[in-house]
Each structure stands twice: as structure tokens, then as C-alpha cells.
């Protein structure tokens, strides 16, 4: 596992082998965690520029159809 991008108390994007996952913390206590796999397009955007991480995370938060990776 290696951390690709992170924003403390908000999210962490990790690479686990061939899979890239976003771990999103909801709430200041980080009690609720959402873990989803990134799409190929999101991985491509992230590789282009790590500053795209915030935009990717916001898109995931708004997309209610994204199923948790767990």
C-alpha cells in the first residue's frame, strides 16, 4: 500500500497493487468511512496531476451510486 494523495481528516487515496482506492472520512471524528475503487478515468486524472484529487473526491461524494469497495 502506498499513499498517492491525502488531505488530513477528509480523505486518503491509496494504491494497493493494481487497485487504487479512495478512503473518505465523513465527520471530524472520522467515525464513518467510505472506501471506493477509483475508475480508470479518475486514476488517469490523478496521474496527470495530484491536484485533481480534491475534484475526484468531491465527485465521488456527490455520486450516490458509487458502491463501497469493501
Rosetta silent file (secondary structure, phi, psi, omega in degrees, C-alpha in Angstrom):
SEQUENCE: XXXXXXXXXXXXXXXXXXXXXXXXXXXXXXXXXXXXXXXXXXXXXXXXXXXXXXXXXXXXXXXXXXXXXX
SCORE:     score description
SCORE:     0.000 S_00000001
   1 L     0.000  133.770  173.958    0.000    0.000    0.000 S_00000001
   2 E  -137.431  140.281 -179.410    1.261    3.462   -0.845 S_00000001
   3 E   -80.639  126.732  179.250   -0.418    6.810   -0.294 S_00000001
   4 E   -94.091  -44.620  179.626   -0.892    8.759   -3.517 S_00000001
   5 E  -153.000  149.500  176.698   -2.709   11.805   -2.138 S_00000001
   6 E  -155.749  154.131  174.169   -4.266   12.781    1.152 S_00000001
   7 E  -135.204  108.307 -175.152   -5.999   15.590    2.958 S_00000001
   8 L   -50.476  138.578  179.834   -5.992   15.024    6.733 S_00000001
   9 L    65.487   11.484  178.693   -9.448   14.471    8.273 S_00000001
  10 L  -129.063  -58.123 -178.561  -11.001   14.375    4.776 S_00000001
  11 E  -159.569  166.634  174.051   -9.581   11.659    2.511 S_00000001
  12 E  -146.003  133.547  176.194   -6.682    9.438    1.540 S_00000001
  13 E  -112.095  122.886 -174.455   -6.064    7.894   -1.883 S_00000001
  14 E  -122.609  149.308  172.788   -4.037    4.688   -1.758 S_00000001
  15 E  -103.918  126.284  178.637   -2.588    2.291   -4.279 S_00000001
  16 E  -126.322   90.010 -175.722   -2.962   -1.367   -3.327 S_00000001
  17 L    68.612 -122.433  179.374   -1.341   -3.448   -6.012 S_00000001
  18 L   -86.172   -6.456 -174.625   -3.293   -2.897   -9.217 S_00000001
  19 E  -104.697  141.544  175.052   -6.158   -1.174   -7.416 S_00000001
  20 E  -117.390  125.965 -176.783   -6.437    2.487   -6.414 S_00000001
  21 E  -123.198  147.534  172.852   -8.904    3.282   -3.631 S_00000001
  22 E  -106.066  127.440  175.296  -10.223    6.456   -2.070 S_00000001
  23 E  -108.752  113.235 -175.096  -10.868    6.341    1.653 S_00000001
  24 E  -107.469  125.264  178.185  -13.203    9.198    2.546 S_00000001
  25 E   -95.185  129.700  179.788  -13.663   10.231    6.168 S_00000001
  26 E  -112.466  115.325  179.686  -17.028   11.772    6.997 S_00000001
  27 L   100.057  151.592 -175.894  -17.147   13.940   10.075 S_00000001
  28 L   -66.623  -23.774  179.623  -14.478   15.400   12.309 S_00000001
  29 L   -85.578   -6.200 -179.502  -14.338   12.270   14.447 S_00000001
  30 L    56.108   33.615 -179.265  -13.662   10.127   11.346 S_00000001
  31 L   -77.742  -31.496 -178.122  -16.179    7.623   12.648 S_00000001
  32 E  -107.807  124.181 -176.549  -17.798    6.967    9.273 S_00000001
  33 E  -123.243  132.812  174.180  -15.518    5.814    6.480 S_00000001
  34 E  -112.248  131.706  179.436  -16.371    5.243    2.828 S_00000001
  35 E  -125.357  118.717 -179.392  -13.941    3.240    0.718 S_00000001
  36 E  -131.301  150.721  175.163  -14.407    3.114   -3.073 S_00000001
  37 E   -81.300  141.575  177.834  -12.302    1.990   -6.005 S_00000001
  38 L   -82.413  147.870  177.082  -11.327    4.693   -8.473 S_00000001
  39 L   -76.902  166.113  178.052  -12.320    4.406  -12.113 S_00000001
  40 H   -58.767  -40.130  179.694   -9.712    4.250  -14.882 S_00000001
  41 H   -63.669  -43.051  179.543  -10.549    7.870  -15.799 S_00000001
  42 H   -65.356  -39.007  177.691  -10.069    9.033  -12.195 S_00000001
  43 H   -64.521  -41.325  178.753   -6.737    7.214  -11.969 S_00000001
  44 H   -61.881  -45.486  178.553   -5.634    8.836  -15.238 S_00000001
  45 H   -61.325  -39.740 -179.531   -6.582   12.306  -13.951 S_00000001
  46 H   -66.995  -38.811  178.254   -4.721   11.653  -10.712 S_00000001
  47 H   -68.424  -32.076  178.294   -1.595   10.539  -12.558 S_00000001
  48 H   -65.637  -44.455 -176.544   -1.704   13.697  -14.698 S_00000001
  49 L  -158.350  120.363 -178.972   -1.819   15.978  -11.672 S_00000001
  50 H   -64.199  -18.769  176.703   -2.163   15.105   -7.988 S_00000001
  51 H   -67.743  -12.938  176.125   -4.053   18.392   -7.527 S_00000001
  52 H   -73.558   -9.442 -176.688   -7.004   16.656   -9.229 S_00000001
  53 H   -57.765  -45.151  179.996   -7.503   14.611   -6.036 S_00000001
  54 H   -59.335  -43.245 -179.134   -9.844   17.174   -4.445 S_00000001
  55 H   -65.340  -40.888  179.177  -12.014   17.258   -7.574 S_00000001
  56 H   -63.896  -45.390 -179.588  -12.151   13.453   -7.766 S_00000001
  57 H   -62.657  -42.840  179.057  -13.133   13.132   -4.095 S_00000001
  58 H   -62.779  -38.452  178.273  -15.898   15.745   -4.452 S_00000001
  59 H   -64.521  -41.191  178.685  -17.258   13.879   -7.492 S_00000001
  60 H   -64.859  -42.746 -179.286  -17.296   10.613   -5.514 S_00000001
  61 H   -61.337  -35.142 -177.999  -19.072   12.266   -2.562 S_00000001
  62 H   -81.227  -22.042 -176.296  -21.826   13.581   -4.865 S_00000001
  63 L   -88.149   98.655 -176.527  -22.304   10.300   -6.749 S_00000001
  64 L   -70.817  -14.642 -177.429  -24.698    8.254   -4.618 S_00000001
  65 L   -83.396   -9.171 -179.331  -24.468    5.283   -6.990 S_00000001
  66 L   -68.787  123.426  179.997  -20.824    4.557   -6.127 S_00000001
  67 L   -87.306  137.966  175.898  -20.678    1.294   -4.233 S_00000001
  68 L   -58.484  147.578 -178.017  -18.172    0.939   -1.404 S_00000001
  69 L   -78.289  -15.407 -175.690  -15.175   -1.220   -2.261 S_00000001
  70 L   -64.565    0.000    0.000  -15.353   -3.207    0.967 S_00000001
